């Protein structure tokens, strides 16, 4: 079993790598802190131009 597709420890569902996709016409962005792609979210709709990090954890780090 490869590490990329190992089952989740909590839910026992095989994990597959996620790929950011275009949502509502907005292409995915790359987080300035961790370098991972992240997608547009409804709660960021007003501030999408200012969003630079994928999560609060990256924002605080």
Phi and psi restraints in degrees (range 20) as a CNS / XPLOR table:
assign (resid 1 and name C) (resid 2 and name N)
       (resid 2 and name CA) (resid 2 and name C) 1.0 -80.2 20.0 2
assign (resid 2 and name N) (resid 2 and name CA)
       (resid 2 and name C) (resid 3 and name N) 1.0 157.7 20.0 2
assign (resid 2 and name C) (resid 3 and name N)
       (resid 3 and name CA) (resid 3 and name C) 1.0 -68.4 20.0 2
assign (resid 3 and name N) (resid 3 and name CA)
       (resid 3 and name C) (resid 4 and name N) 1.0 -30.8 20.0 2
assign (resid 3 and name C) (resid 4 and name N)
       (resid 4 and name CA) (resid 4 and name C) 1.0 -64.4 20.0 2
assign (resid 4 and name N) (resid 4 and name CA)
       (resid 4 and name C) (resid 5 and name N) 1.0 -32.6 20.0 2
assign (resid 4 and name C) (resid 5 and name N)
       (resid 5 and name CA) (resid 5 and name C) 1.0 -115.9 20.0 2
assign (resid 5 and name N) (resid 5 and name CA)
       (resid 5 and name C) (resid 6 and name N) 1.0 27.7 20.0 2
assign (resid 5 and name C) (resid 6 and name N)
       (resid 6 and name CA) (resid 6 and name C) 1.0 -73.1 20.0 2
assign (resid 6 and name N) (resid 6 and name CA)
       (resid 6 and name C) (resid 7 and name N) 1.0 150.2 20.0 2
assign (resid 6 and name C) (resid 7 and name N)
       (resid 7 and name CA) (resid 7 and name C) 1.0 -67.5 20.0 2
assign (resid 7 and name N) (resid 7 and name CA)
       (resid 7 and name C) (resid 8 and name N) 1.0 148.9 20.0 2
assign (resid 7 and name C) (resid 8 and name N)
       (resid 8 and name CA) (resid 8 and name C) 1.0 -65.0 20.0 2
assign (resid 8 and name N) (resid 8 and name CA)
       (resid 8 and name C) (resid 9 and name N) 1.0 137.6 20.0 2
assign (resid 8 and name C) (resid 9 and name N)
       (resid 9 and name CA) (resid 9 and name C) 1.0 -64.4 20.0 2
assign (resid 9 and name N) (resid 9 and name CA)
       (resid 9 and name C) (resid 10 and name N) 1.0 -30.6 20.0 2
assign (resid 9 and name C) (resid 10 and name N)
       (resid 10 and name CA) (resid 10 and name C) 1.0 -93.6 20.0 2
assign (resid 10 and name N) (resid 10 and name CA)
       (resid 10 and name C) (resid 11 and name N) 1.0 -38.4 20.0 2
assign (resid 10 and name C) (resid 11 and name N)
       (resid 11 and name CA) (resid 11 and name C) 1.0 -111.8 20.0 2
assign (resid 11 and name N) (resid 11 and name CA)
       (resid 11 and name C) (resid 12 and name N) 1.0 -6.4 20.0 2
assign (resid 11 and name C) (resid 12 and name N)
       (resid 12 and name CA) (resid 12 and name C) 1.0 60.8 20.0 2
assign (resid 12 and name N) (resid 12 and name CA)
       (resid 12 and name C) (resid 13 and name N) 1.0 28.7 20.0 2
assign (resid 12 and name C) (resid 13 and name N)
       (resid 13 and name CA) (resid 13 and name C) 1.0 -104.2 20.0 2
assign (resid 13 and name N) (resid 13 and name CA)
       (resid 13 and name C) (resid 14 and name N) 1.0 133.4 20.0 2
assign (resid 13 and name C) (resid 14 and name N)
       (resid 14 and name CA) (resid 14 and name C) 1.0 -58.4 20.0 2
assign (resid 14 and name N) (resid 14 and name CA)
       (resid 14 and name C) (resid 15 and name N) 1.0 132.8 20.0 2
assign (resid 14 and name C) (resid 15 and name N)
       (resid 15 and name CA) (resid 15 and name C) 1.0 -91.1 20.0 2
assign (resid 15 and name N) (resid 15 and name CA)
       (resid 15 and name C) (resid 16 and name N) 1.0 136.0 20.0 2
assign (resid 15 and name C) (resid 16 and name N)
       (resid 16 and name CA) (resid 16 and name C) 1.0 -122.8 20.0 2
assign (resid 16 and name N) (resid 16 and name CA)
       (resid 16 and name C) (resid 17 and name N) 1.0 148.7 20.0 2
assign (resid 16 and name C) (resid 17 and name N)
       (resid 17 and name CA) (resid 17 and name C) 1.0 -61.6 20.0 2
assign (resid 17 and name N) (resid 17 and name CA)
       (resid 17 and name C) (resid 18 and name N) 1.0 133.4 20.0 2
assign (resid 17 and name C) (resid 18 and name N)
       (resid 18 and name CA) (resid 18 and name C) 1.0 -86.3 20.0 2
assign (resid 18 and name N) (resid 18 and name CA)
       (resid 18 and name C) (resid 19 and name N) 1.0 145.9 20.0 2
assign (resid 18 and name C) (resid 19 and name N)
       (resid 19 and name CA) (resid 19 and name C) 1.0 -121.4 20.0 2
assign (resid 19 and name N) (resid 19 and name CA)
       (resid 19 and name C) (resid 20 and name N) 1.0 127.1 20.0 2
assign (resid 19 and name C) (resid 20 and name N)
       (resid 20 and name CA) (resid 20 and name C) 1.0 -65.7 20.0 2
assign (resid 20 and name N) (resid 20 and name CA)
       (resid 20 and name C) (resid 21 and name N) 1.0 141.0 20.0 2
assign (resid 20 and name C) (resid 21 and name N)
       (resid 21 and name CA) (resid 21 and name C) 1.0 -125.5 20.0 2
assign (resid 21 and name N) (resid 21 and name CA)
       (resid 21 and name C) (resid 22 and name N) 1.0 163.2 20.0 2
assign (resid 21 and name C) (resid 22 and name N)
       (resid 22 and name CA) (resid 22 and name C) 1.0 -69.7 20.0 2
assign (resid 22 and name N) (resid 22 and name CA)
       (resid 22 and name C) (resid 23 and name N) 1.0 129.6 20.0 2
assign (resid 22 and name C) (resid 23 and name N)
       (resid 23 and name CA) (resid 23 and name C) 1.0 -125.5 20.0 2
assign (resid 23 and name N) (resid 23 and name CA)
       (resid 23 and name C) (resid 24 and name N) 1.0 130.5 20.0 2
assign (resid 23 and name C) (resid 24 and name N)
       (resid 24 and name CA) (resid 24 and name C) 1.0 49.9 20.0 2
assign (resid 24 and name N) (resid 24 and name CA)
       (resid 24 and name C) (resid 25 and name N) 1.0 33.6 20.0 2
assign (resid 24 and name C) (resid 25 and name N)
       (resid 25 and name CA) (resid 25 and name C) 1.0 84.0 20.0 2
assign (resid 25 and name N) (resid 25 and name CA)
       (resid 25 and name C) (resid 26 and name N) 1.0 2.5 20.0 2
assign (resid 25 and name C) (resid 26 and name N)
       (resid 26 and name CA) (resid 26 and name C) 1.0 -102.6 20.0 2
assign (resid 26 and name N) (resid 26 and name CA)
       (resid 26 and name C) (resid 27 and name N) 1.0 122.4 20.0 2
assign (resid 26 and name C) (resid 27 and name N)
       (resid 27 and name CA) (resid 27 and name C) 1.0 -72.1 20.0 2
assign (resid 27 and name N) (resid 27 and name CA)
       (resid 27 and name C) (resid 28 and name N) 1.0 156.6 20.0 2
assign (resid 27 and name C) (resid 28 and name N)
       (resid 28 and name CA) (resid 28 and name C) 1.0 -64.3 20.0 2
assign (resid 28 and name N) (resid 28 and name CA)
       (resid 28 and name C) (resid 29 and name N) 1.0 154.7 20.0 2
assign (resid 28 and name C) (resid 29 and name N)
       (resid 29 and name CA) (resid 29 and name C) 1.0 -117.0 20.0 2
assign (resid 29 and name N) (resid 29 and name CA)
       (resid 29 and name C) (resid 30 and name N) 1.0 165.4 20.0 2
assign (resid 29 and name C) (resid 30 and name N)
       (resid 30 and name CA) (resid 30 and name C) 1.0 -105.7 20.0 2
assign (resid 30 and name N) (resid 30 and name CA)
       (resid 30 and name C) (resid 31 and name N) 1.0 129.3 20.0 2
assign (resid 30 and name C) (resid 31 and name N)
       (resid 31 and name CA) (resid 31 and name C) 1.0 -64.9 20.0 2
assign (resid 31 and name N) (resid 31 and name CA)
       (resid 31 and name C) (resid 32 and name N) 1.0 133.0 20.0 2
assign (resid 31 and name C) (resid 32 and name N)
       (resid 32 and name CA) (resid 32 and name C) 1.0 -69.5 20.0 2
assign (resid 32 and name N) (resid 32 and name CA)
       (resid 32 and name C) (resid 33 and name N) 1.0 -22.7 20.0 2
assign (resid 32 and name C) (resid 33 and name N)
       (resid 33 and name CA) (resid 33 and name C) 1.0 -89.9 20.0 2
assign (resid 33 and name N) (resid 33 and name CA)
       (resid 33 and name C) (resid 34 and name N) 1.0 -54.5 20.0 2
assign (resid 33 and name C) (resid 34 and name N)
       (resid 34 and name CA) (resid 34 and name C) 1.0 -102.3 20.0 2
assign (resid 34 and name N) (resid 34 and name CA)
       (resid 34 and name C) (resid 35 and name N) 1.0 -13.7 20.0 2
assign (resid 34 and name C) (resid 35 and name N)
       (resid 35 and name CA) (resid 35 and name C) 1.0 81.1 20.0 2
assign (resid 35 and name N) (resid 35 and name CA)
       (resid 35 and name C) (resid 36 and name N) 1.0 6.6 20.0 2
assign (resid 35 and name C) (resid 36 and name N)
       (resid 36 and name CA) (resid 36 and name C) 1.0 -86.2 20.0 2
assign (resid 36 and name N) (resid 36 and name CA)
       (resid 36 and name C) (resid 37 and name N) 1.0 149.7 20.0 2
assign (resid 36 and name C) (resid 37 and name N)
       (resid 37 and name CA) (resid 37 and name C) 1.0 -76.4 20.0 2
assign (resid 37 and name N) (resid 37 and name CA)
       (resid 37 and name C) (resid 38 and name N) 1.0 146.1 20.0 2
assign (resid 37 and name C) (resid 38 and name N)
       (resid 38 and name CA) (resid 38 and name C) 1.0 -138.1 20.0 2
assign (resid 38 and name N) (resid 38 and name CA)
       (resid 38 and name C) (resid 39 and name N) 1.0 156.5 20.0 2
assign (resid 38 and name C) (resid 39 and name N)
       (resid 39 and name CA) (resid 39 and name C) 1.0 -105.8 20.0 2
assign (resid 39 and name N) (resid 39 and name CA)
       (resid 39 and name C) (resid 40 and name N) 1.0 159.3 20.0 2
assign (resid 39 and name C) (resid 40 and name N)
       (resid 40 and name CA) (resid 40 and name C) 1.0 -59.9 20.0 2
assign (resid 40 and name N) (resid 40 and name CA)
       (resid 40 and name C) (resid 41 and name N) 1.0 140.1 20.0 2
assign (resid 40 and name C) (resid 41 and name N)
       (resid 41 and name CA) (resid 41 and name C) 1.0 -127.9 20.0 2
assign (resid 41 and name N) (resid 41 and name CA)
       (resid 41 and name C) (resid 42 and name N) 1.0 147.2 20.0 2
assign (resid 41 and name C) (resid 42 and name N)
       (resid 42 and name CA) (resid 42 and name C) 1.0 -56.9 20.0 2
assign (resid 42 and name N) (resid 42 and name CA)
       (resid 42 and name C) (resid 43 and name N) 1.0 -39.2 20.0 2
assign (resid 42 and name C) (resid 43 and name N)
       (resid 43 and name CA) (resid 43 and name C) 1.0 -67.4 20.0 2
assign (resid 43 and name N) (resid 43 and name CA)
       (resid 43 and name C) (resid 44 and name N) 1.0 -17.0 20.0 2
assign (resid 43 and name C) (resid 44 and name N)
       (resid 44 and name CA) (resid 44 and name C) 1.0 -96.2 20.0 2
assign (resid 44 and name N) (resid 44 and name CA)
       (resid 44 and name C) (resid 45 and name N) 1.0 5.0 20.0 2
assign (resid 44 and name C) (resid 45 and name N)
       (resid 45 and name CA) (resid 45 and name C) 1.0 -54.2 20.0 2
assign (resid 45 and name N) (resid 45 and name CA)
       (resid 45 and name C) (resid 46 and name N) 1.0 -45.2 20.0 2
assign (resid 45 and name C) (resid 46 and name N)
       (resid 46 and name CA) (resid 46 and name C) 1.0 -69.7 20.0 2
assign (resid 46 and name N) (resid 46 and name CA)
       (resid 46 and name C) (resid 47 and name N) 1.0 -32.8 20.0 2
assign (resid 46 and name C) (resid 47 and name N)
       (resid 47 and name CA) (resid 47 and name C) 1.0 -111.2 20.0 2
assign (resid 47 and name N) (resid 47 and name CA)
       (resid 47 and name C) (resid 48 and name N) 1.0 16.4 20.0 2
assign (resid 47 and name C) (resid 48 and name N)
       (resid 48 and name CA) (resid 48 and name C) 1.0 -54.2 20.0 2
assign (resid 48 and name N) (resid 48 and name CA)
       (resid 48 and name C) (resid 49 and name N) 1.0 -35.8 20.0 2
assign (resid 48 and name C) (resid 49 and name N)
       (resid 49 and name CA) (resid 49 and name C) 1.0 -66.0 20.0 2
assign (resid 49 and name N) (resid 49 and name CA)
       (resid 49 and name C) (resid 50 and name N) 1.0 -26.3 20.0 2
assign (resid 49 and name C) (resid 50 and name N)
       (resid 50 and name CA) (resid 50 and name C) 1.0 -97.0 20.0 2
assign (resid 50 and name N) (resid 50 and name CA)
       (resid 50 and name C) (resid 51 and name N) 1.0 -9.9 20.0 2
assign (resid 50 and name C) (resid 51 and name N)
       (resid 51 and name CA) (resid 51 and name C) 1.0 -69.6 20.0 2
assign (resid 51 and name N) (resid 51 and name CA)
       (resid 51 and name C) (resid 52 and name N) 1.0 124.4 20.0 2
assign (resid 51 and name C) (resid 52 and name N)
       (resid 52 and name CA) (resid 52 and name C) 1.0 -122.3 20.0 2
assign (resid 52 and name N) (resid 52 and name CA)
       (resid 52 and name C) (resid 53 and name N) 1.0 -16.3 20.0 2
assign (resid 52 and name C) (resid 53 and name N)
       (resid 53 and name CA) (resid 53 and name C) 1.0 -124.5 20.0 2
assign (resid 53 and name N) (resid 53 and name CA)
       (resid 53 and name C) (resid 54 and name N) 1.0 152.1 20.0 2
assign (resid 53 and name C) (resid 54 and name N)
       (resid 54 and name CA) (resid 54 and name C) 1.0 -79.6 20.0 2
assign (resid 54 and name N) (resid 54 and name CA)
       (resid 54 and name C) (resid 55 and name N) 1.0 -19.3 20.0 2
assign (resid 54 and name C) (resid 55 and name N)
       (resid 55 and name CA) (resid 55 and name C) 1.0 -156.4 20.0 2
assign (resid 55 and name N) (resid 55 and name CA)
       (resid 55 and name C) (resid 56 and name N) 1.0 167.8 20.0 2
assign (resid 55 and name C) (resid 56 and name N)
       (resid 56 and name CA) (resid 56 and name C) 1.0 -63.5 20.0 2
assign (resid 56 and name N) (resid 56 and name CA)
       (resid 56 and name C) (resid 57 and name N) 1.0 -36.0 20.0 2
assign (resid 56 and name C) (resid 57 and name N)
       (resid 57 and name CA) (resid 57 and name C) 1.0 -60.4 20.0 2
assign (resid 57 and name N) (resid 57 and name CA)
       (resid 57 and name C) (resid 58 and name N) 1.0 -44.7 20.0 2
assign (resid 57 and name C) (resid 58 and name N)
       (resid 58 and name CA) (resid 58 and name C) 1.0 -67.4 20.0 2
assign (resid 58 and name N) (resid 58 and name CA)
       (resid 58 and name C) (resid 59 and name N) 1.0 -35.9 20.0 2
assign (resid 58 and name C) (resid 59 and name N)
       (resid 59 and name CA) (resid 59 and name C) 1.0 -64.3 20.0 2
assign (resid 59 and name N) (resid 59 and name CA)
       (resid 59 and name C) (resid 60 and name N) 1.0 -39.2 20.0 2
assign (resid 59 and name C) (resid 60 and name N)
       (resid 60 and name CA) (resid 60 and name C) 1.0 -78.9 20.0 2
assign (resid 60 and name N) (resid 60 and name CA)
       (resid 60 and name C) (resid 61 and name N) 1.0 -26.5 20.0 2
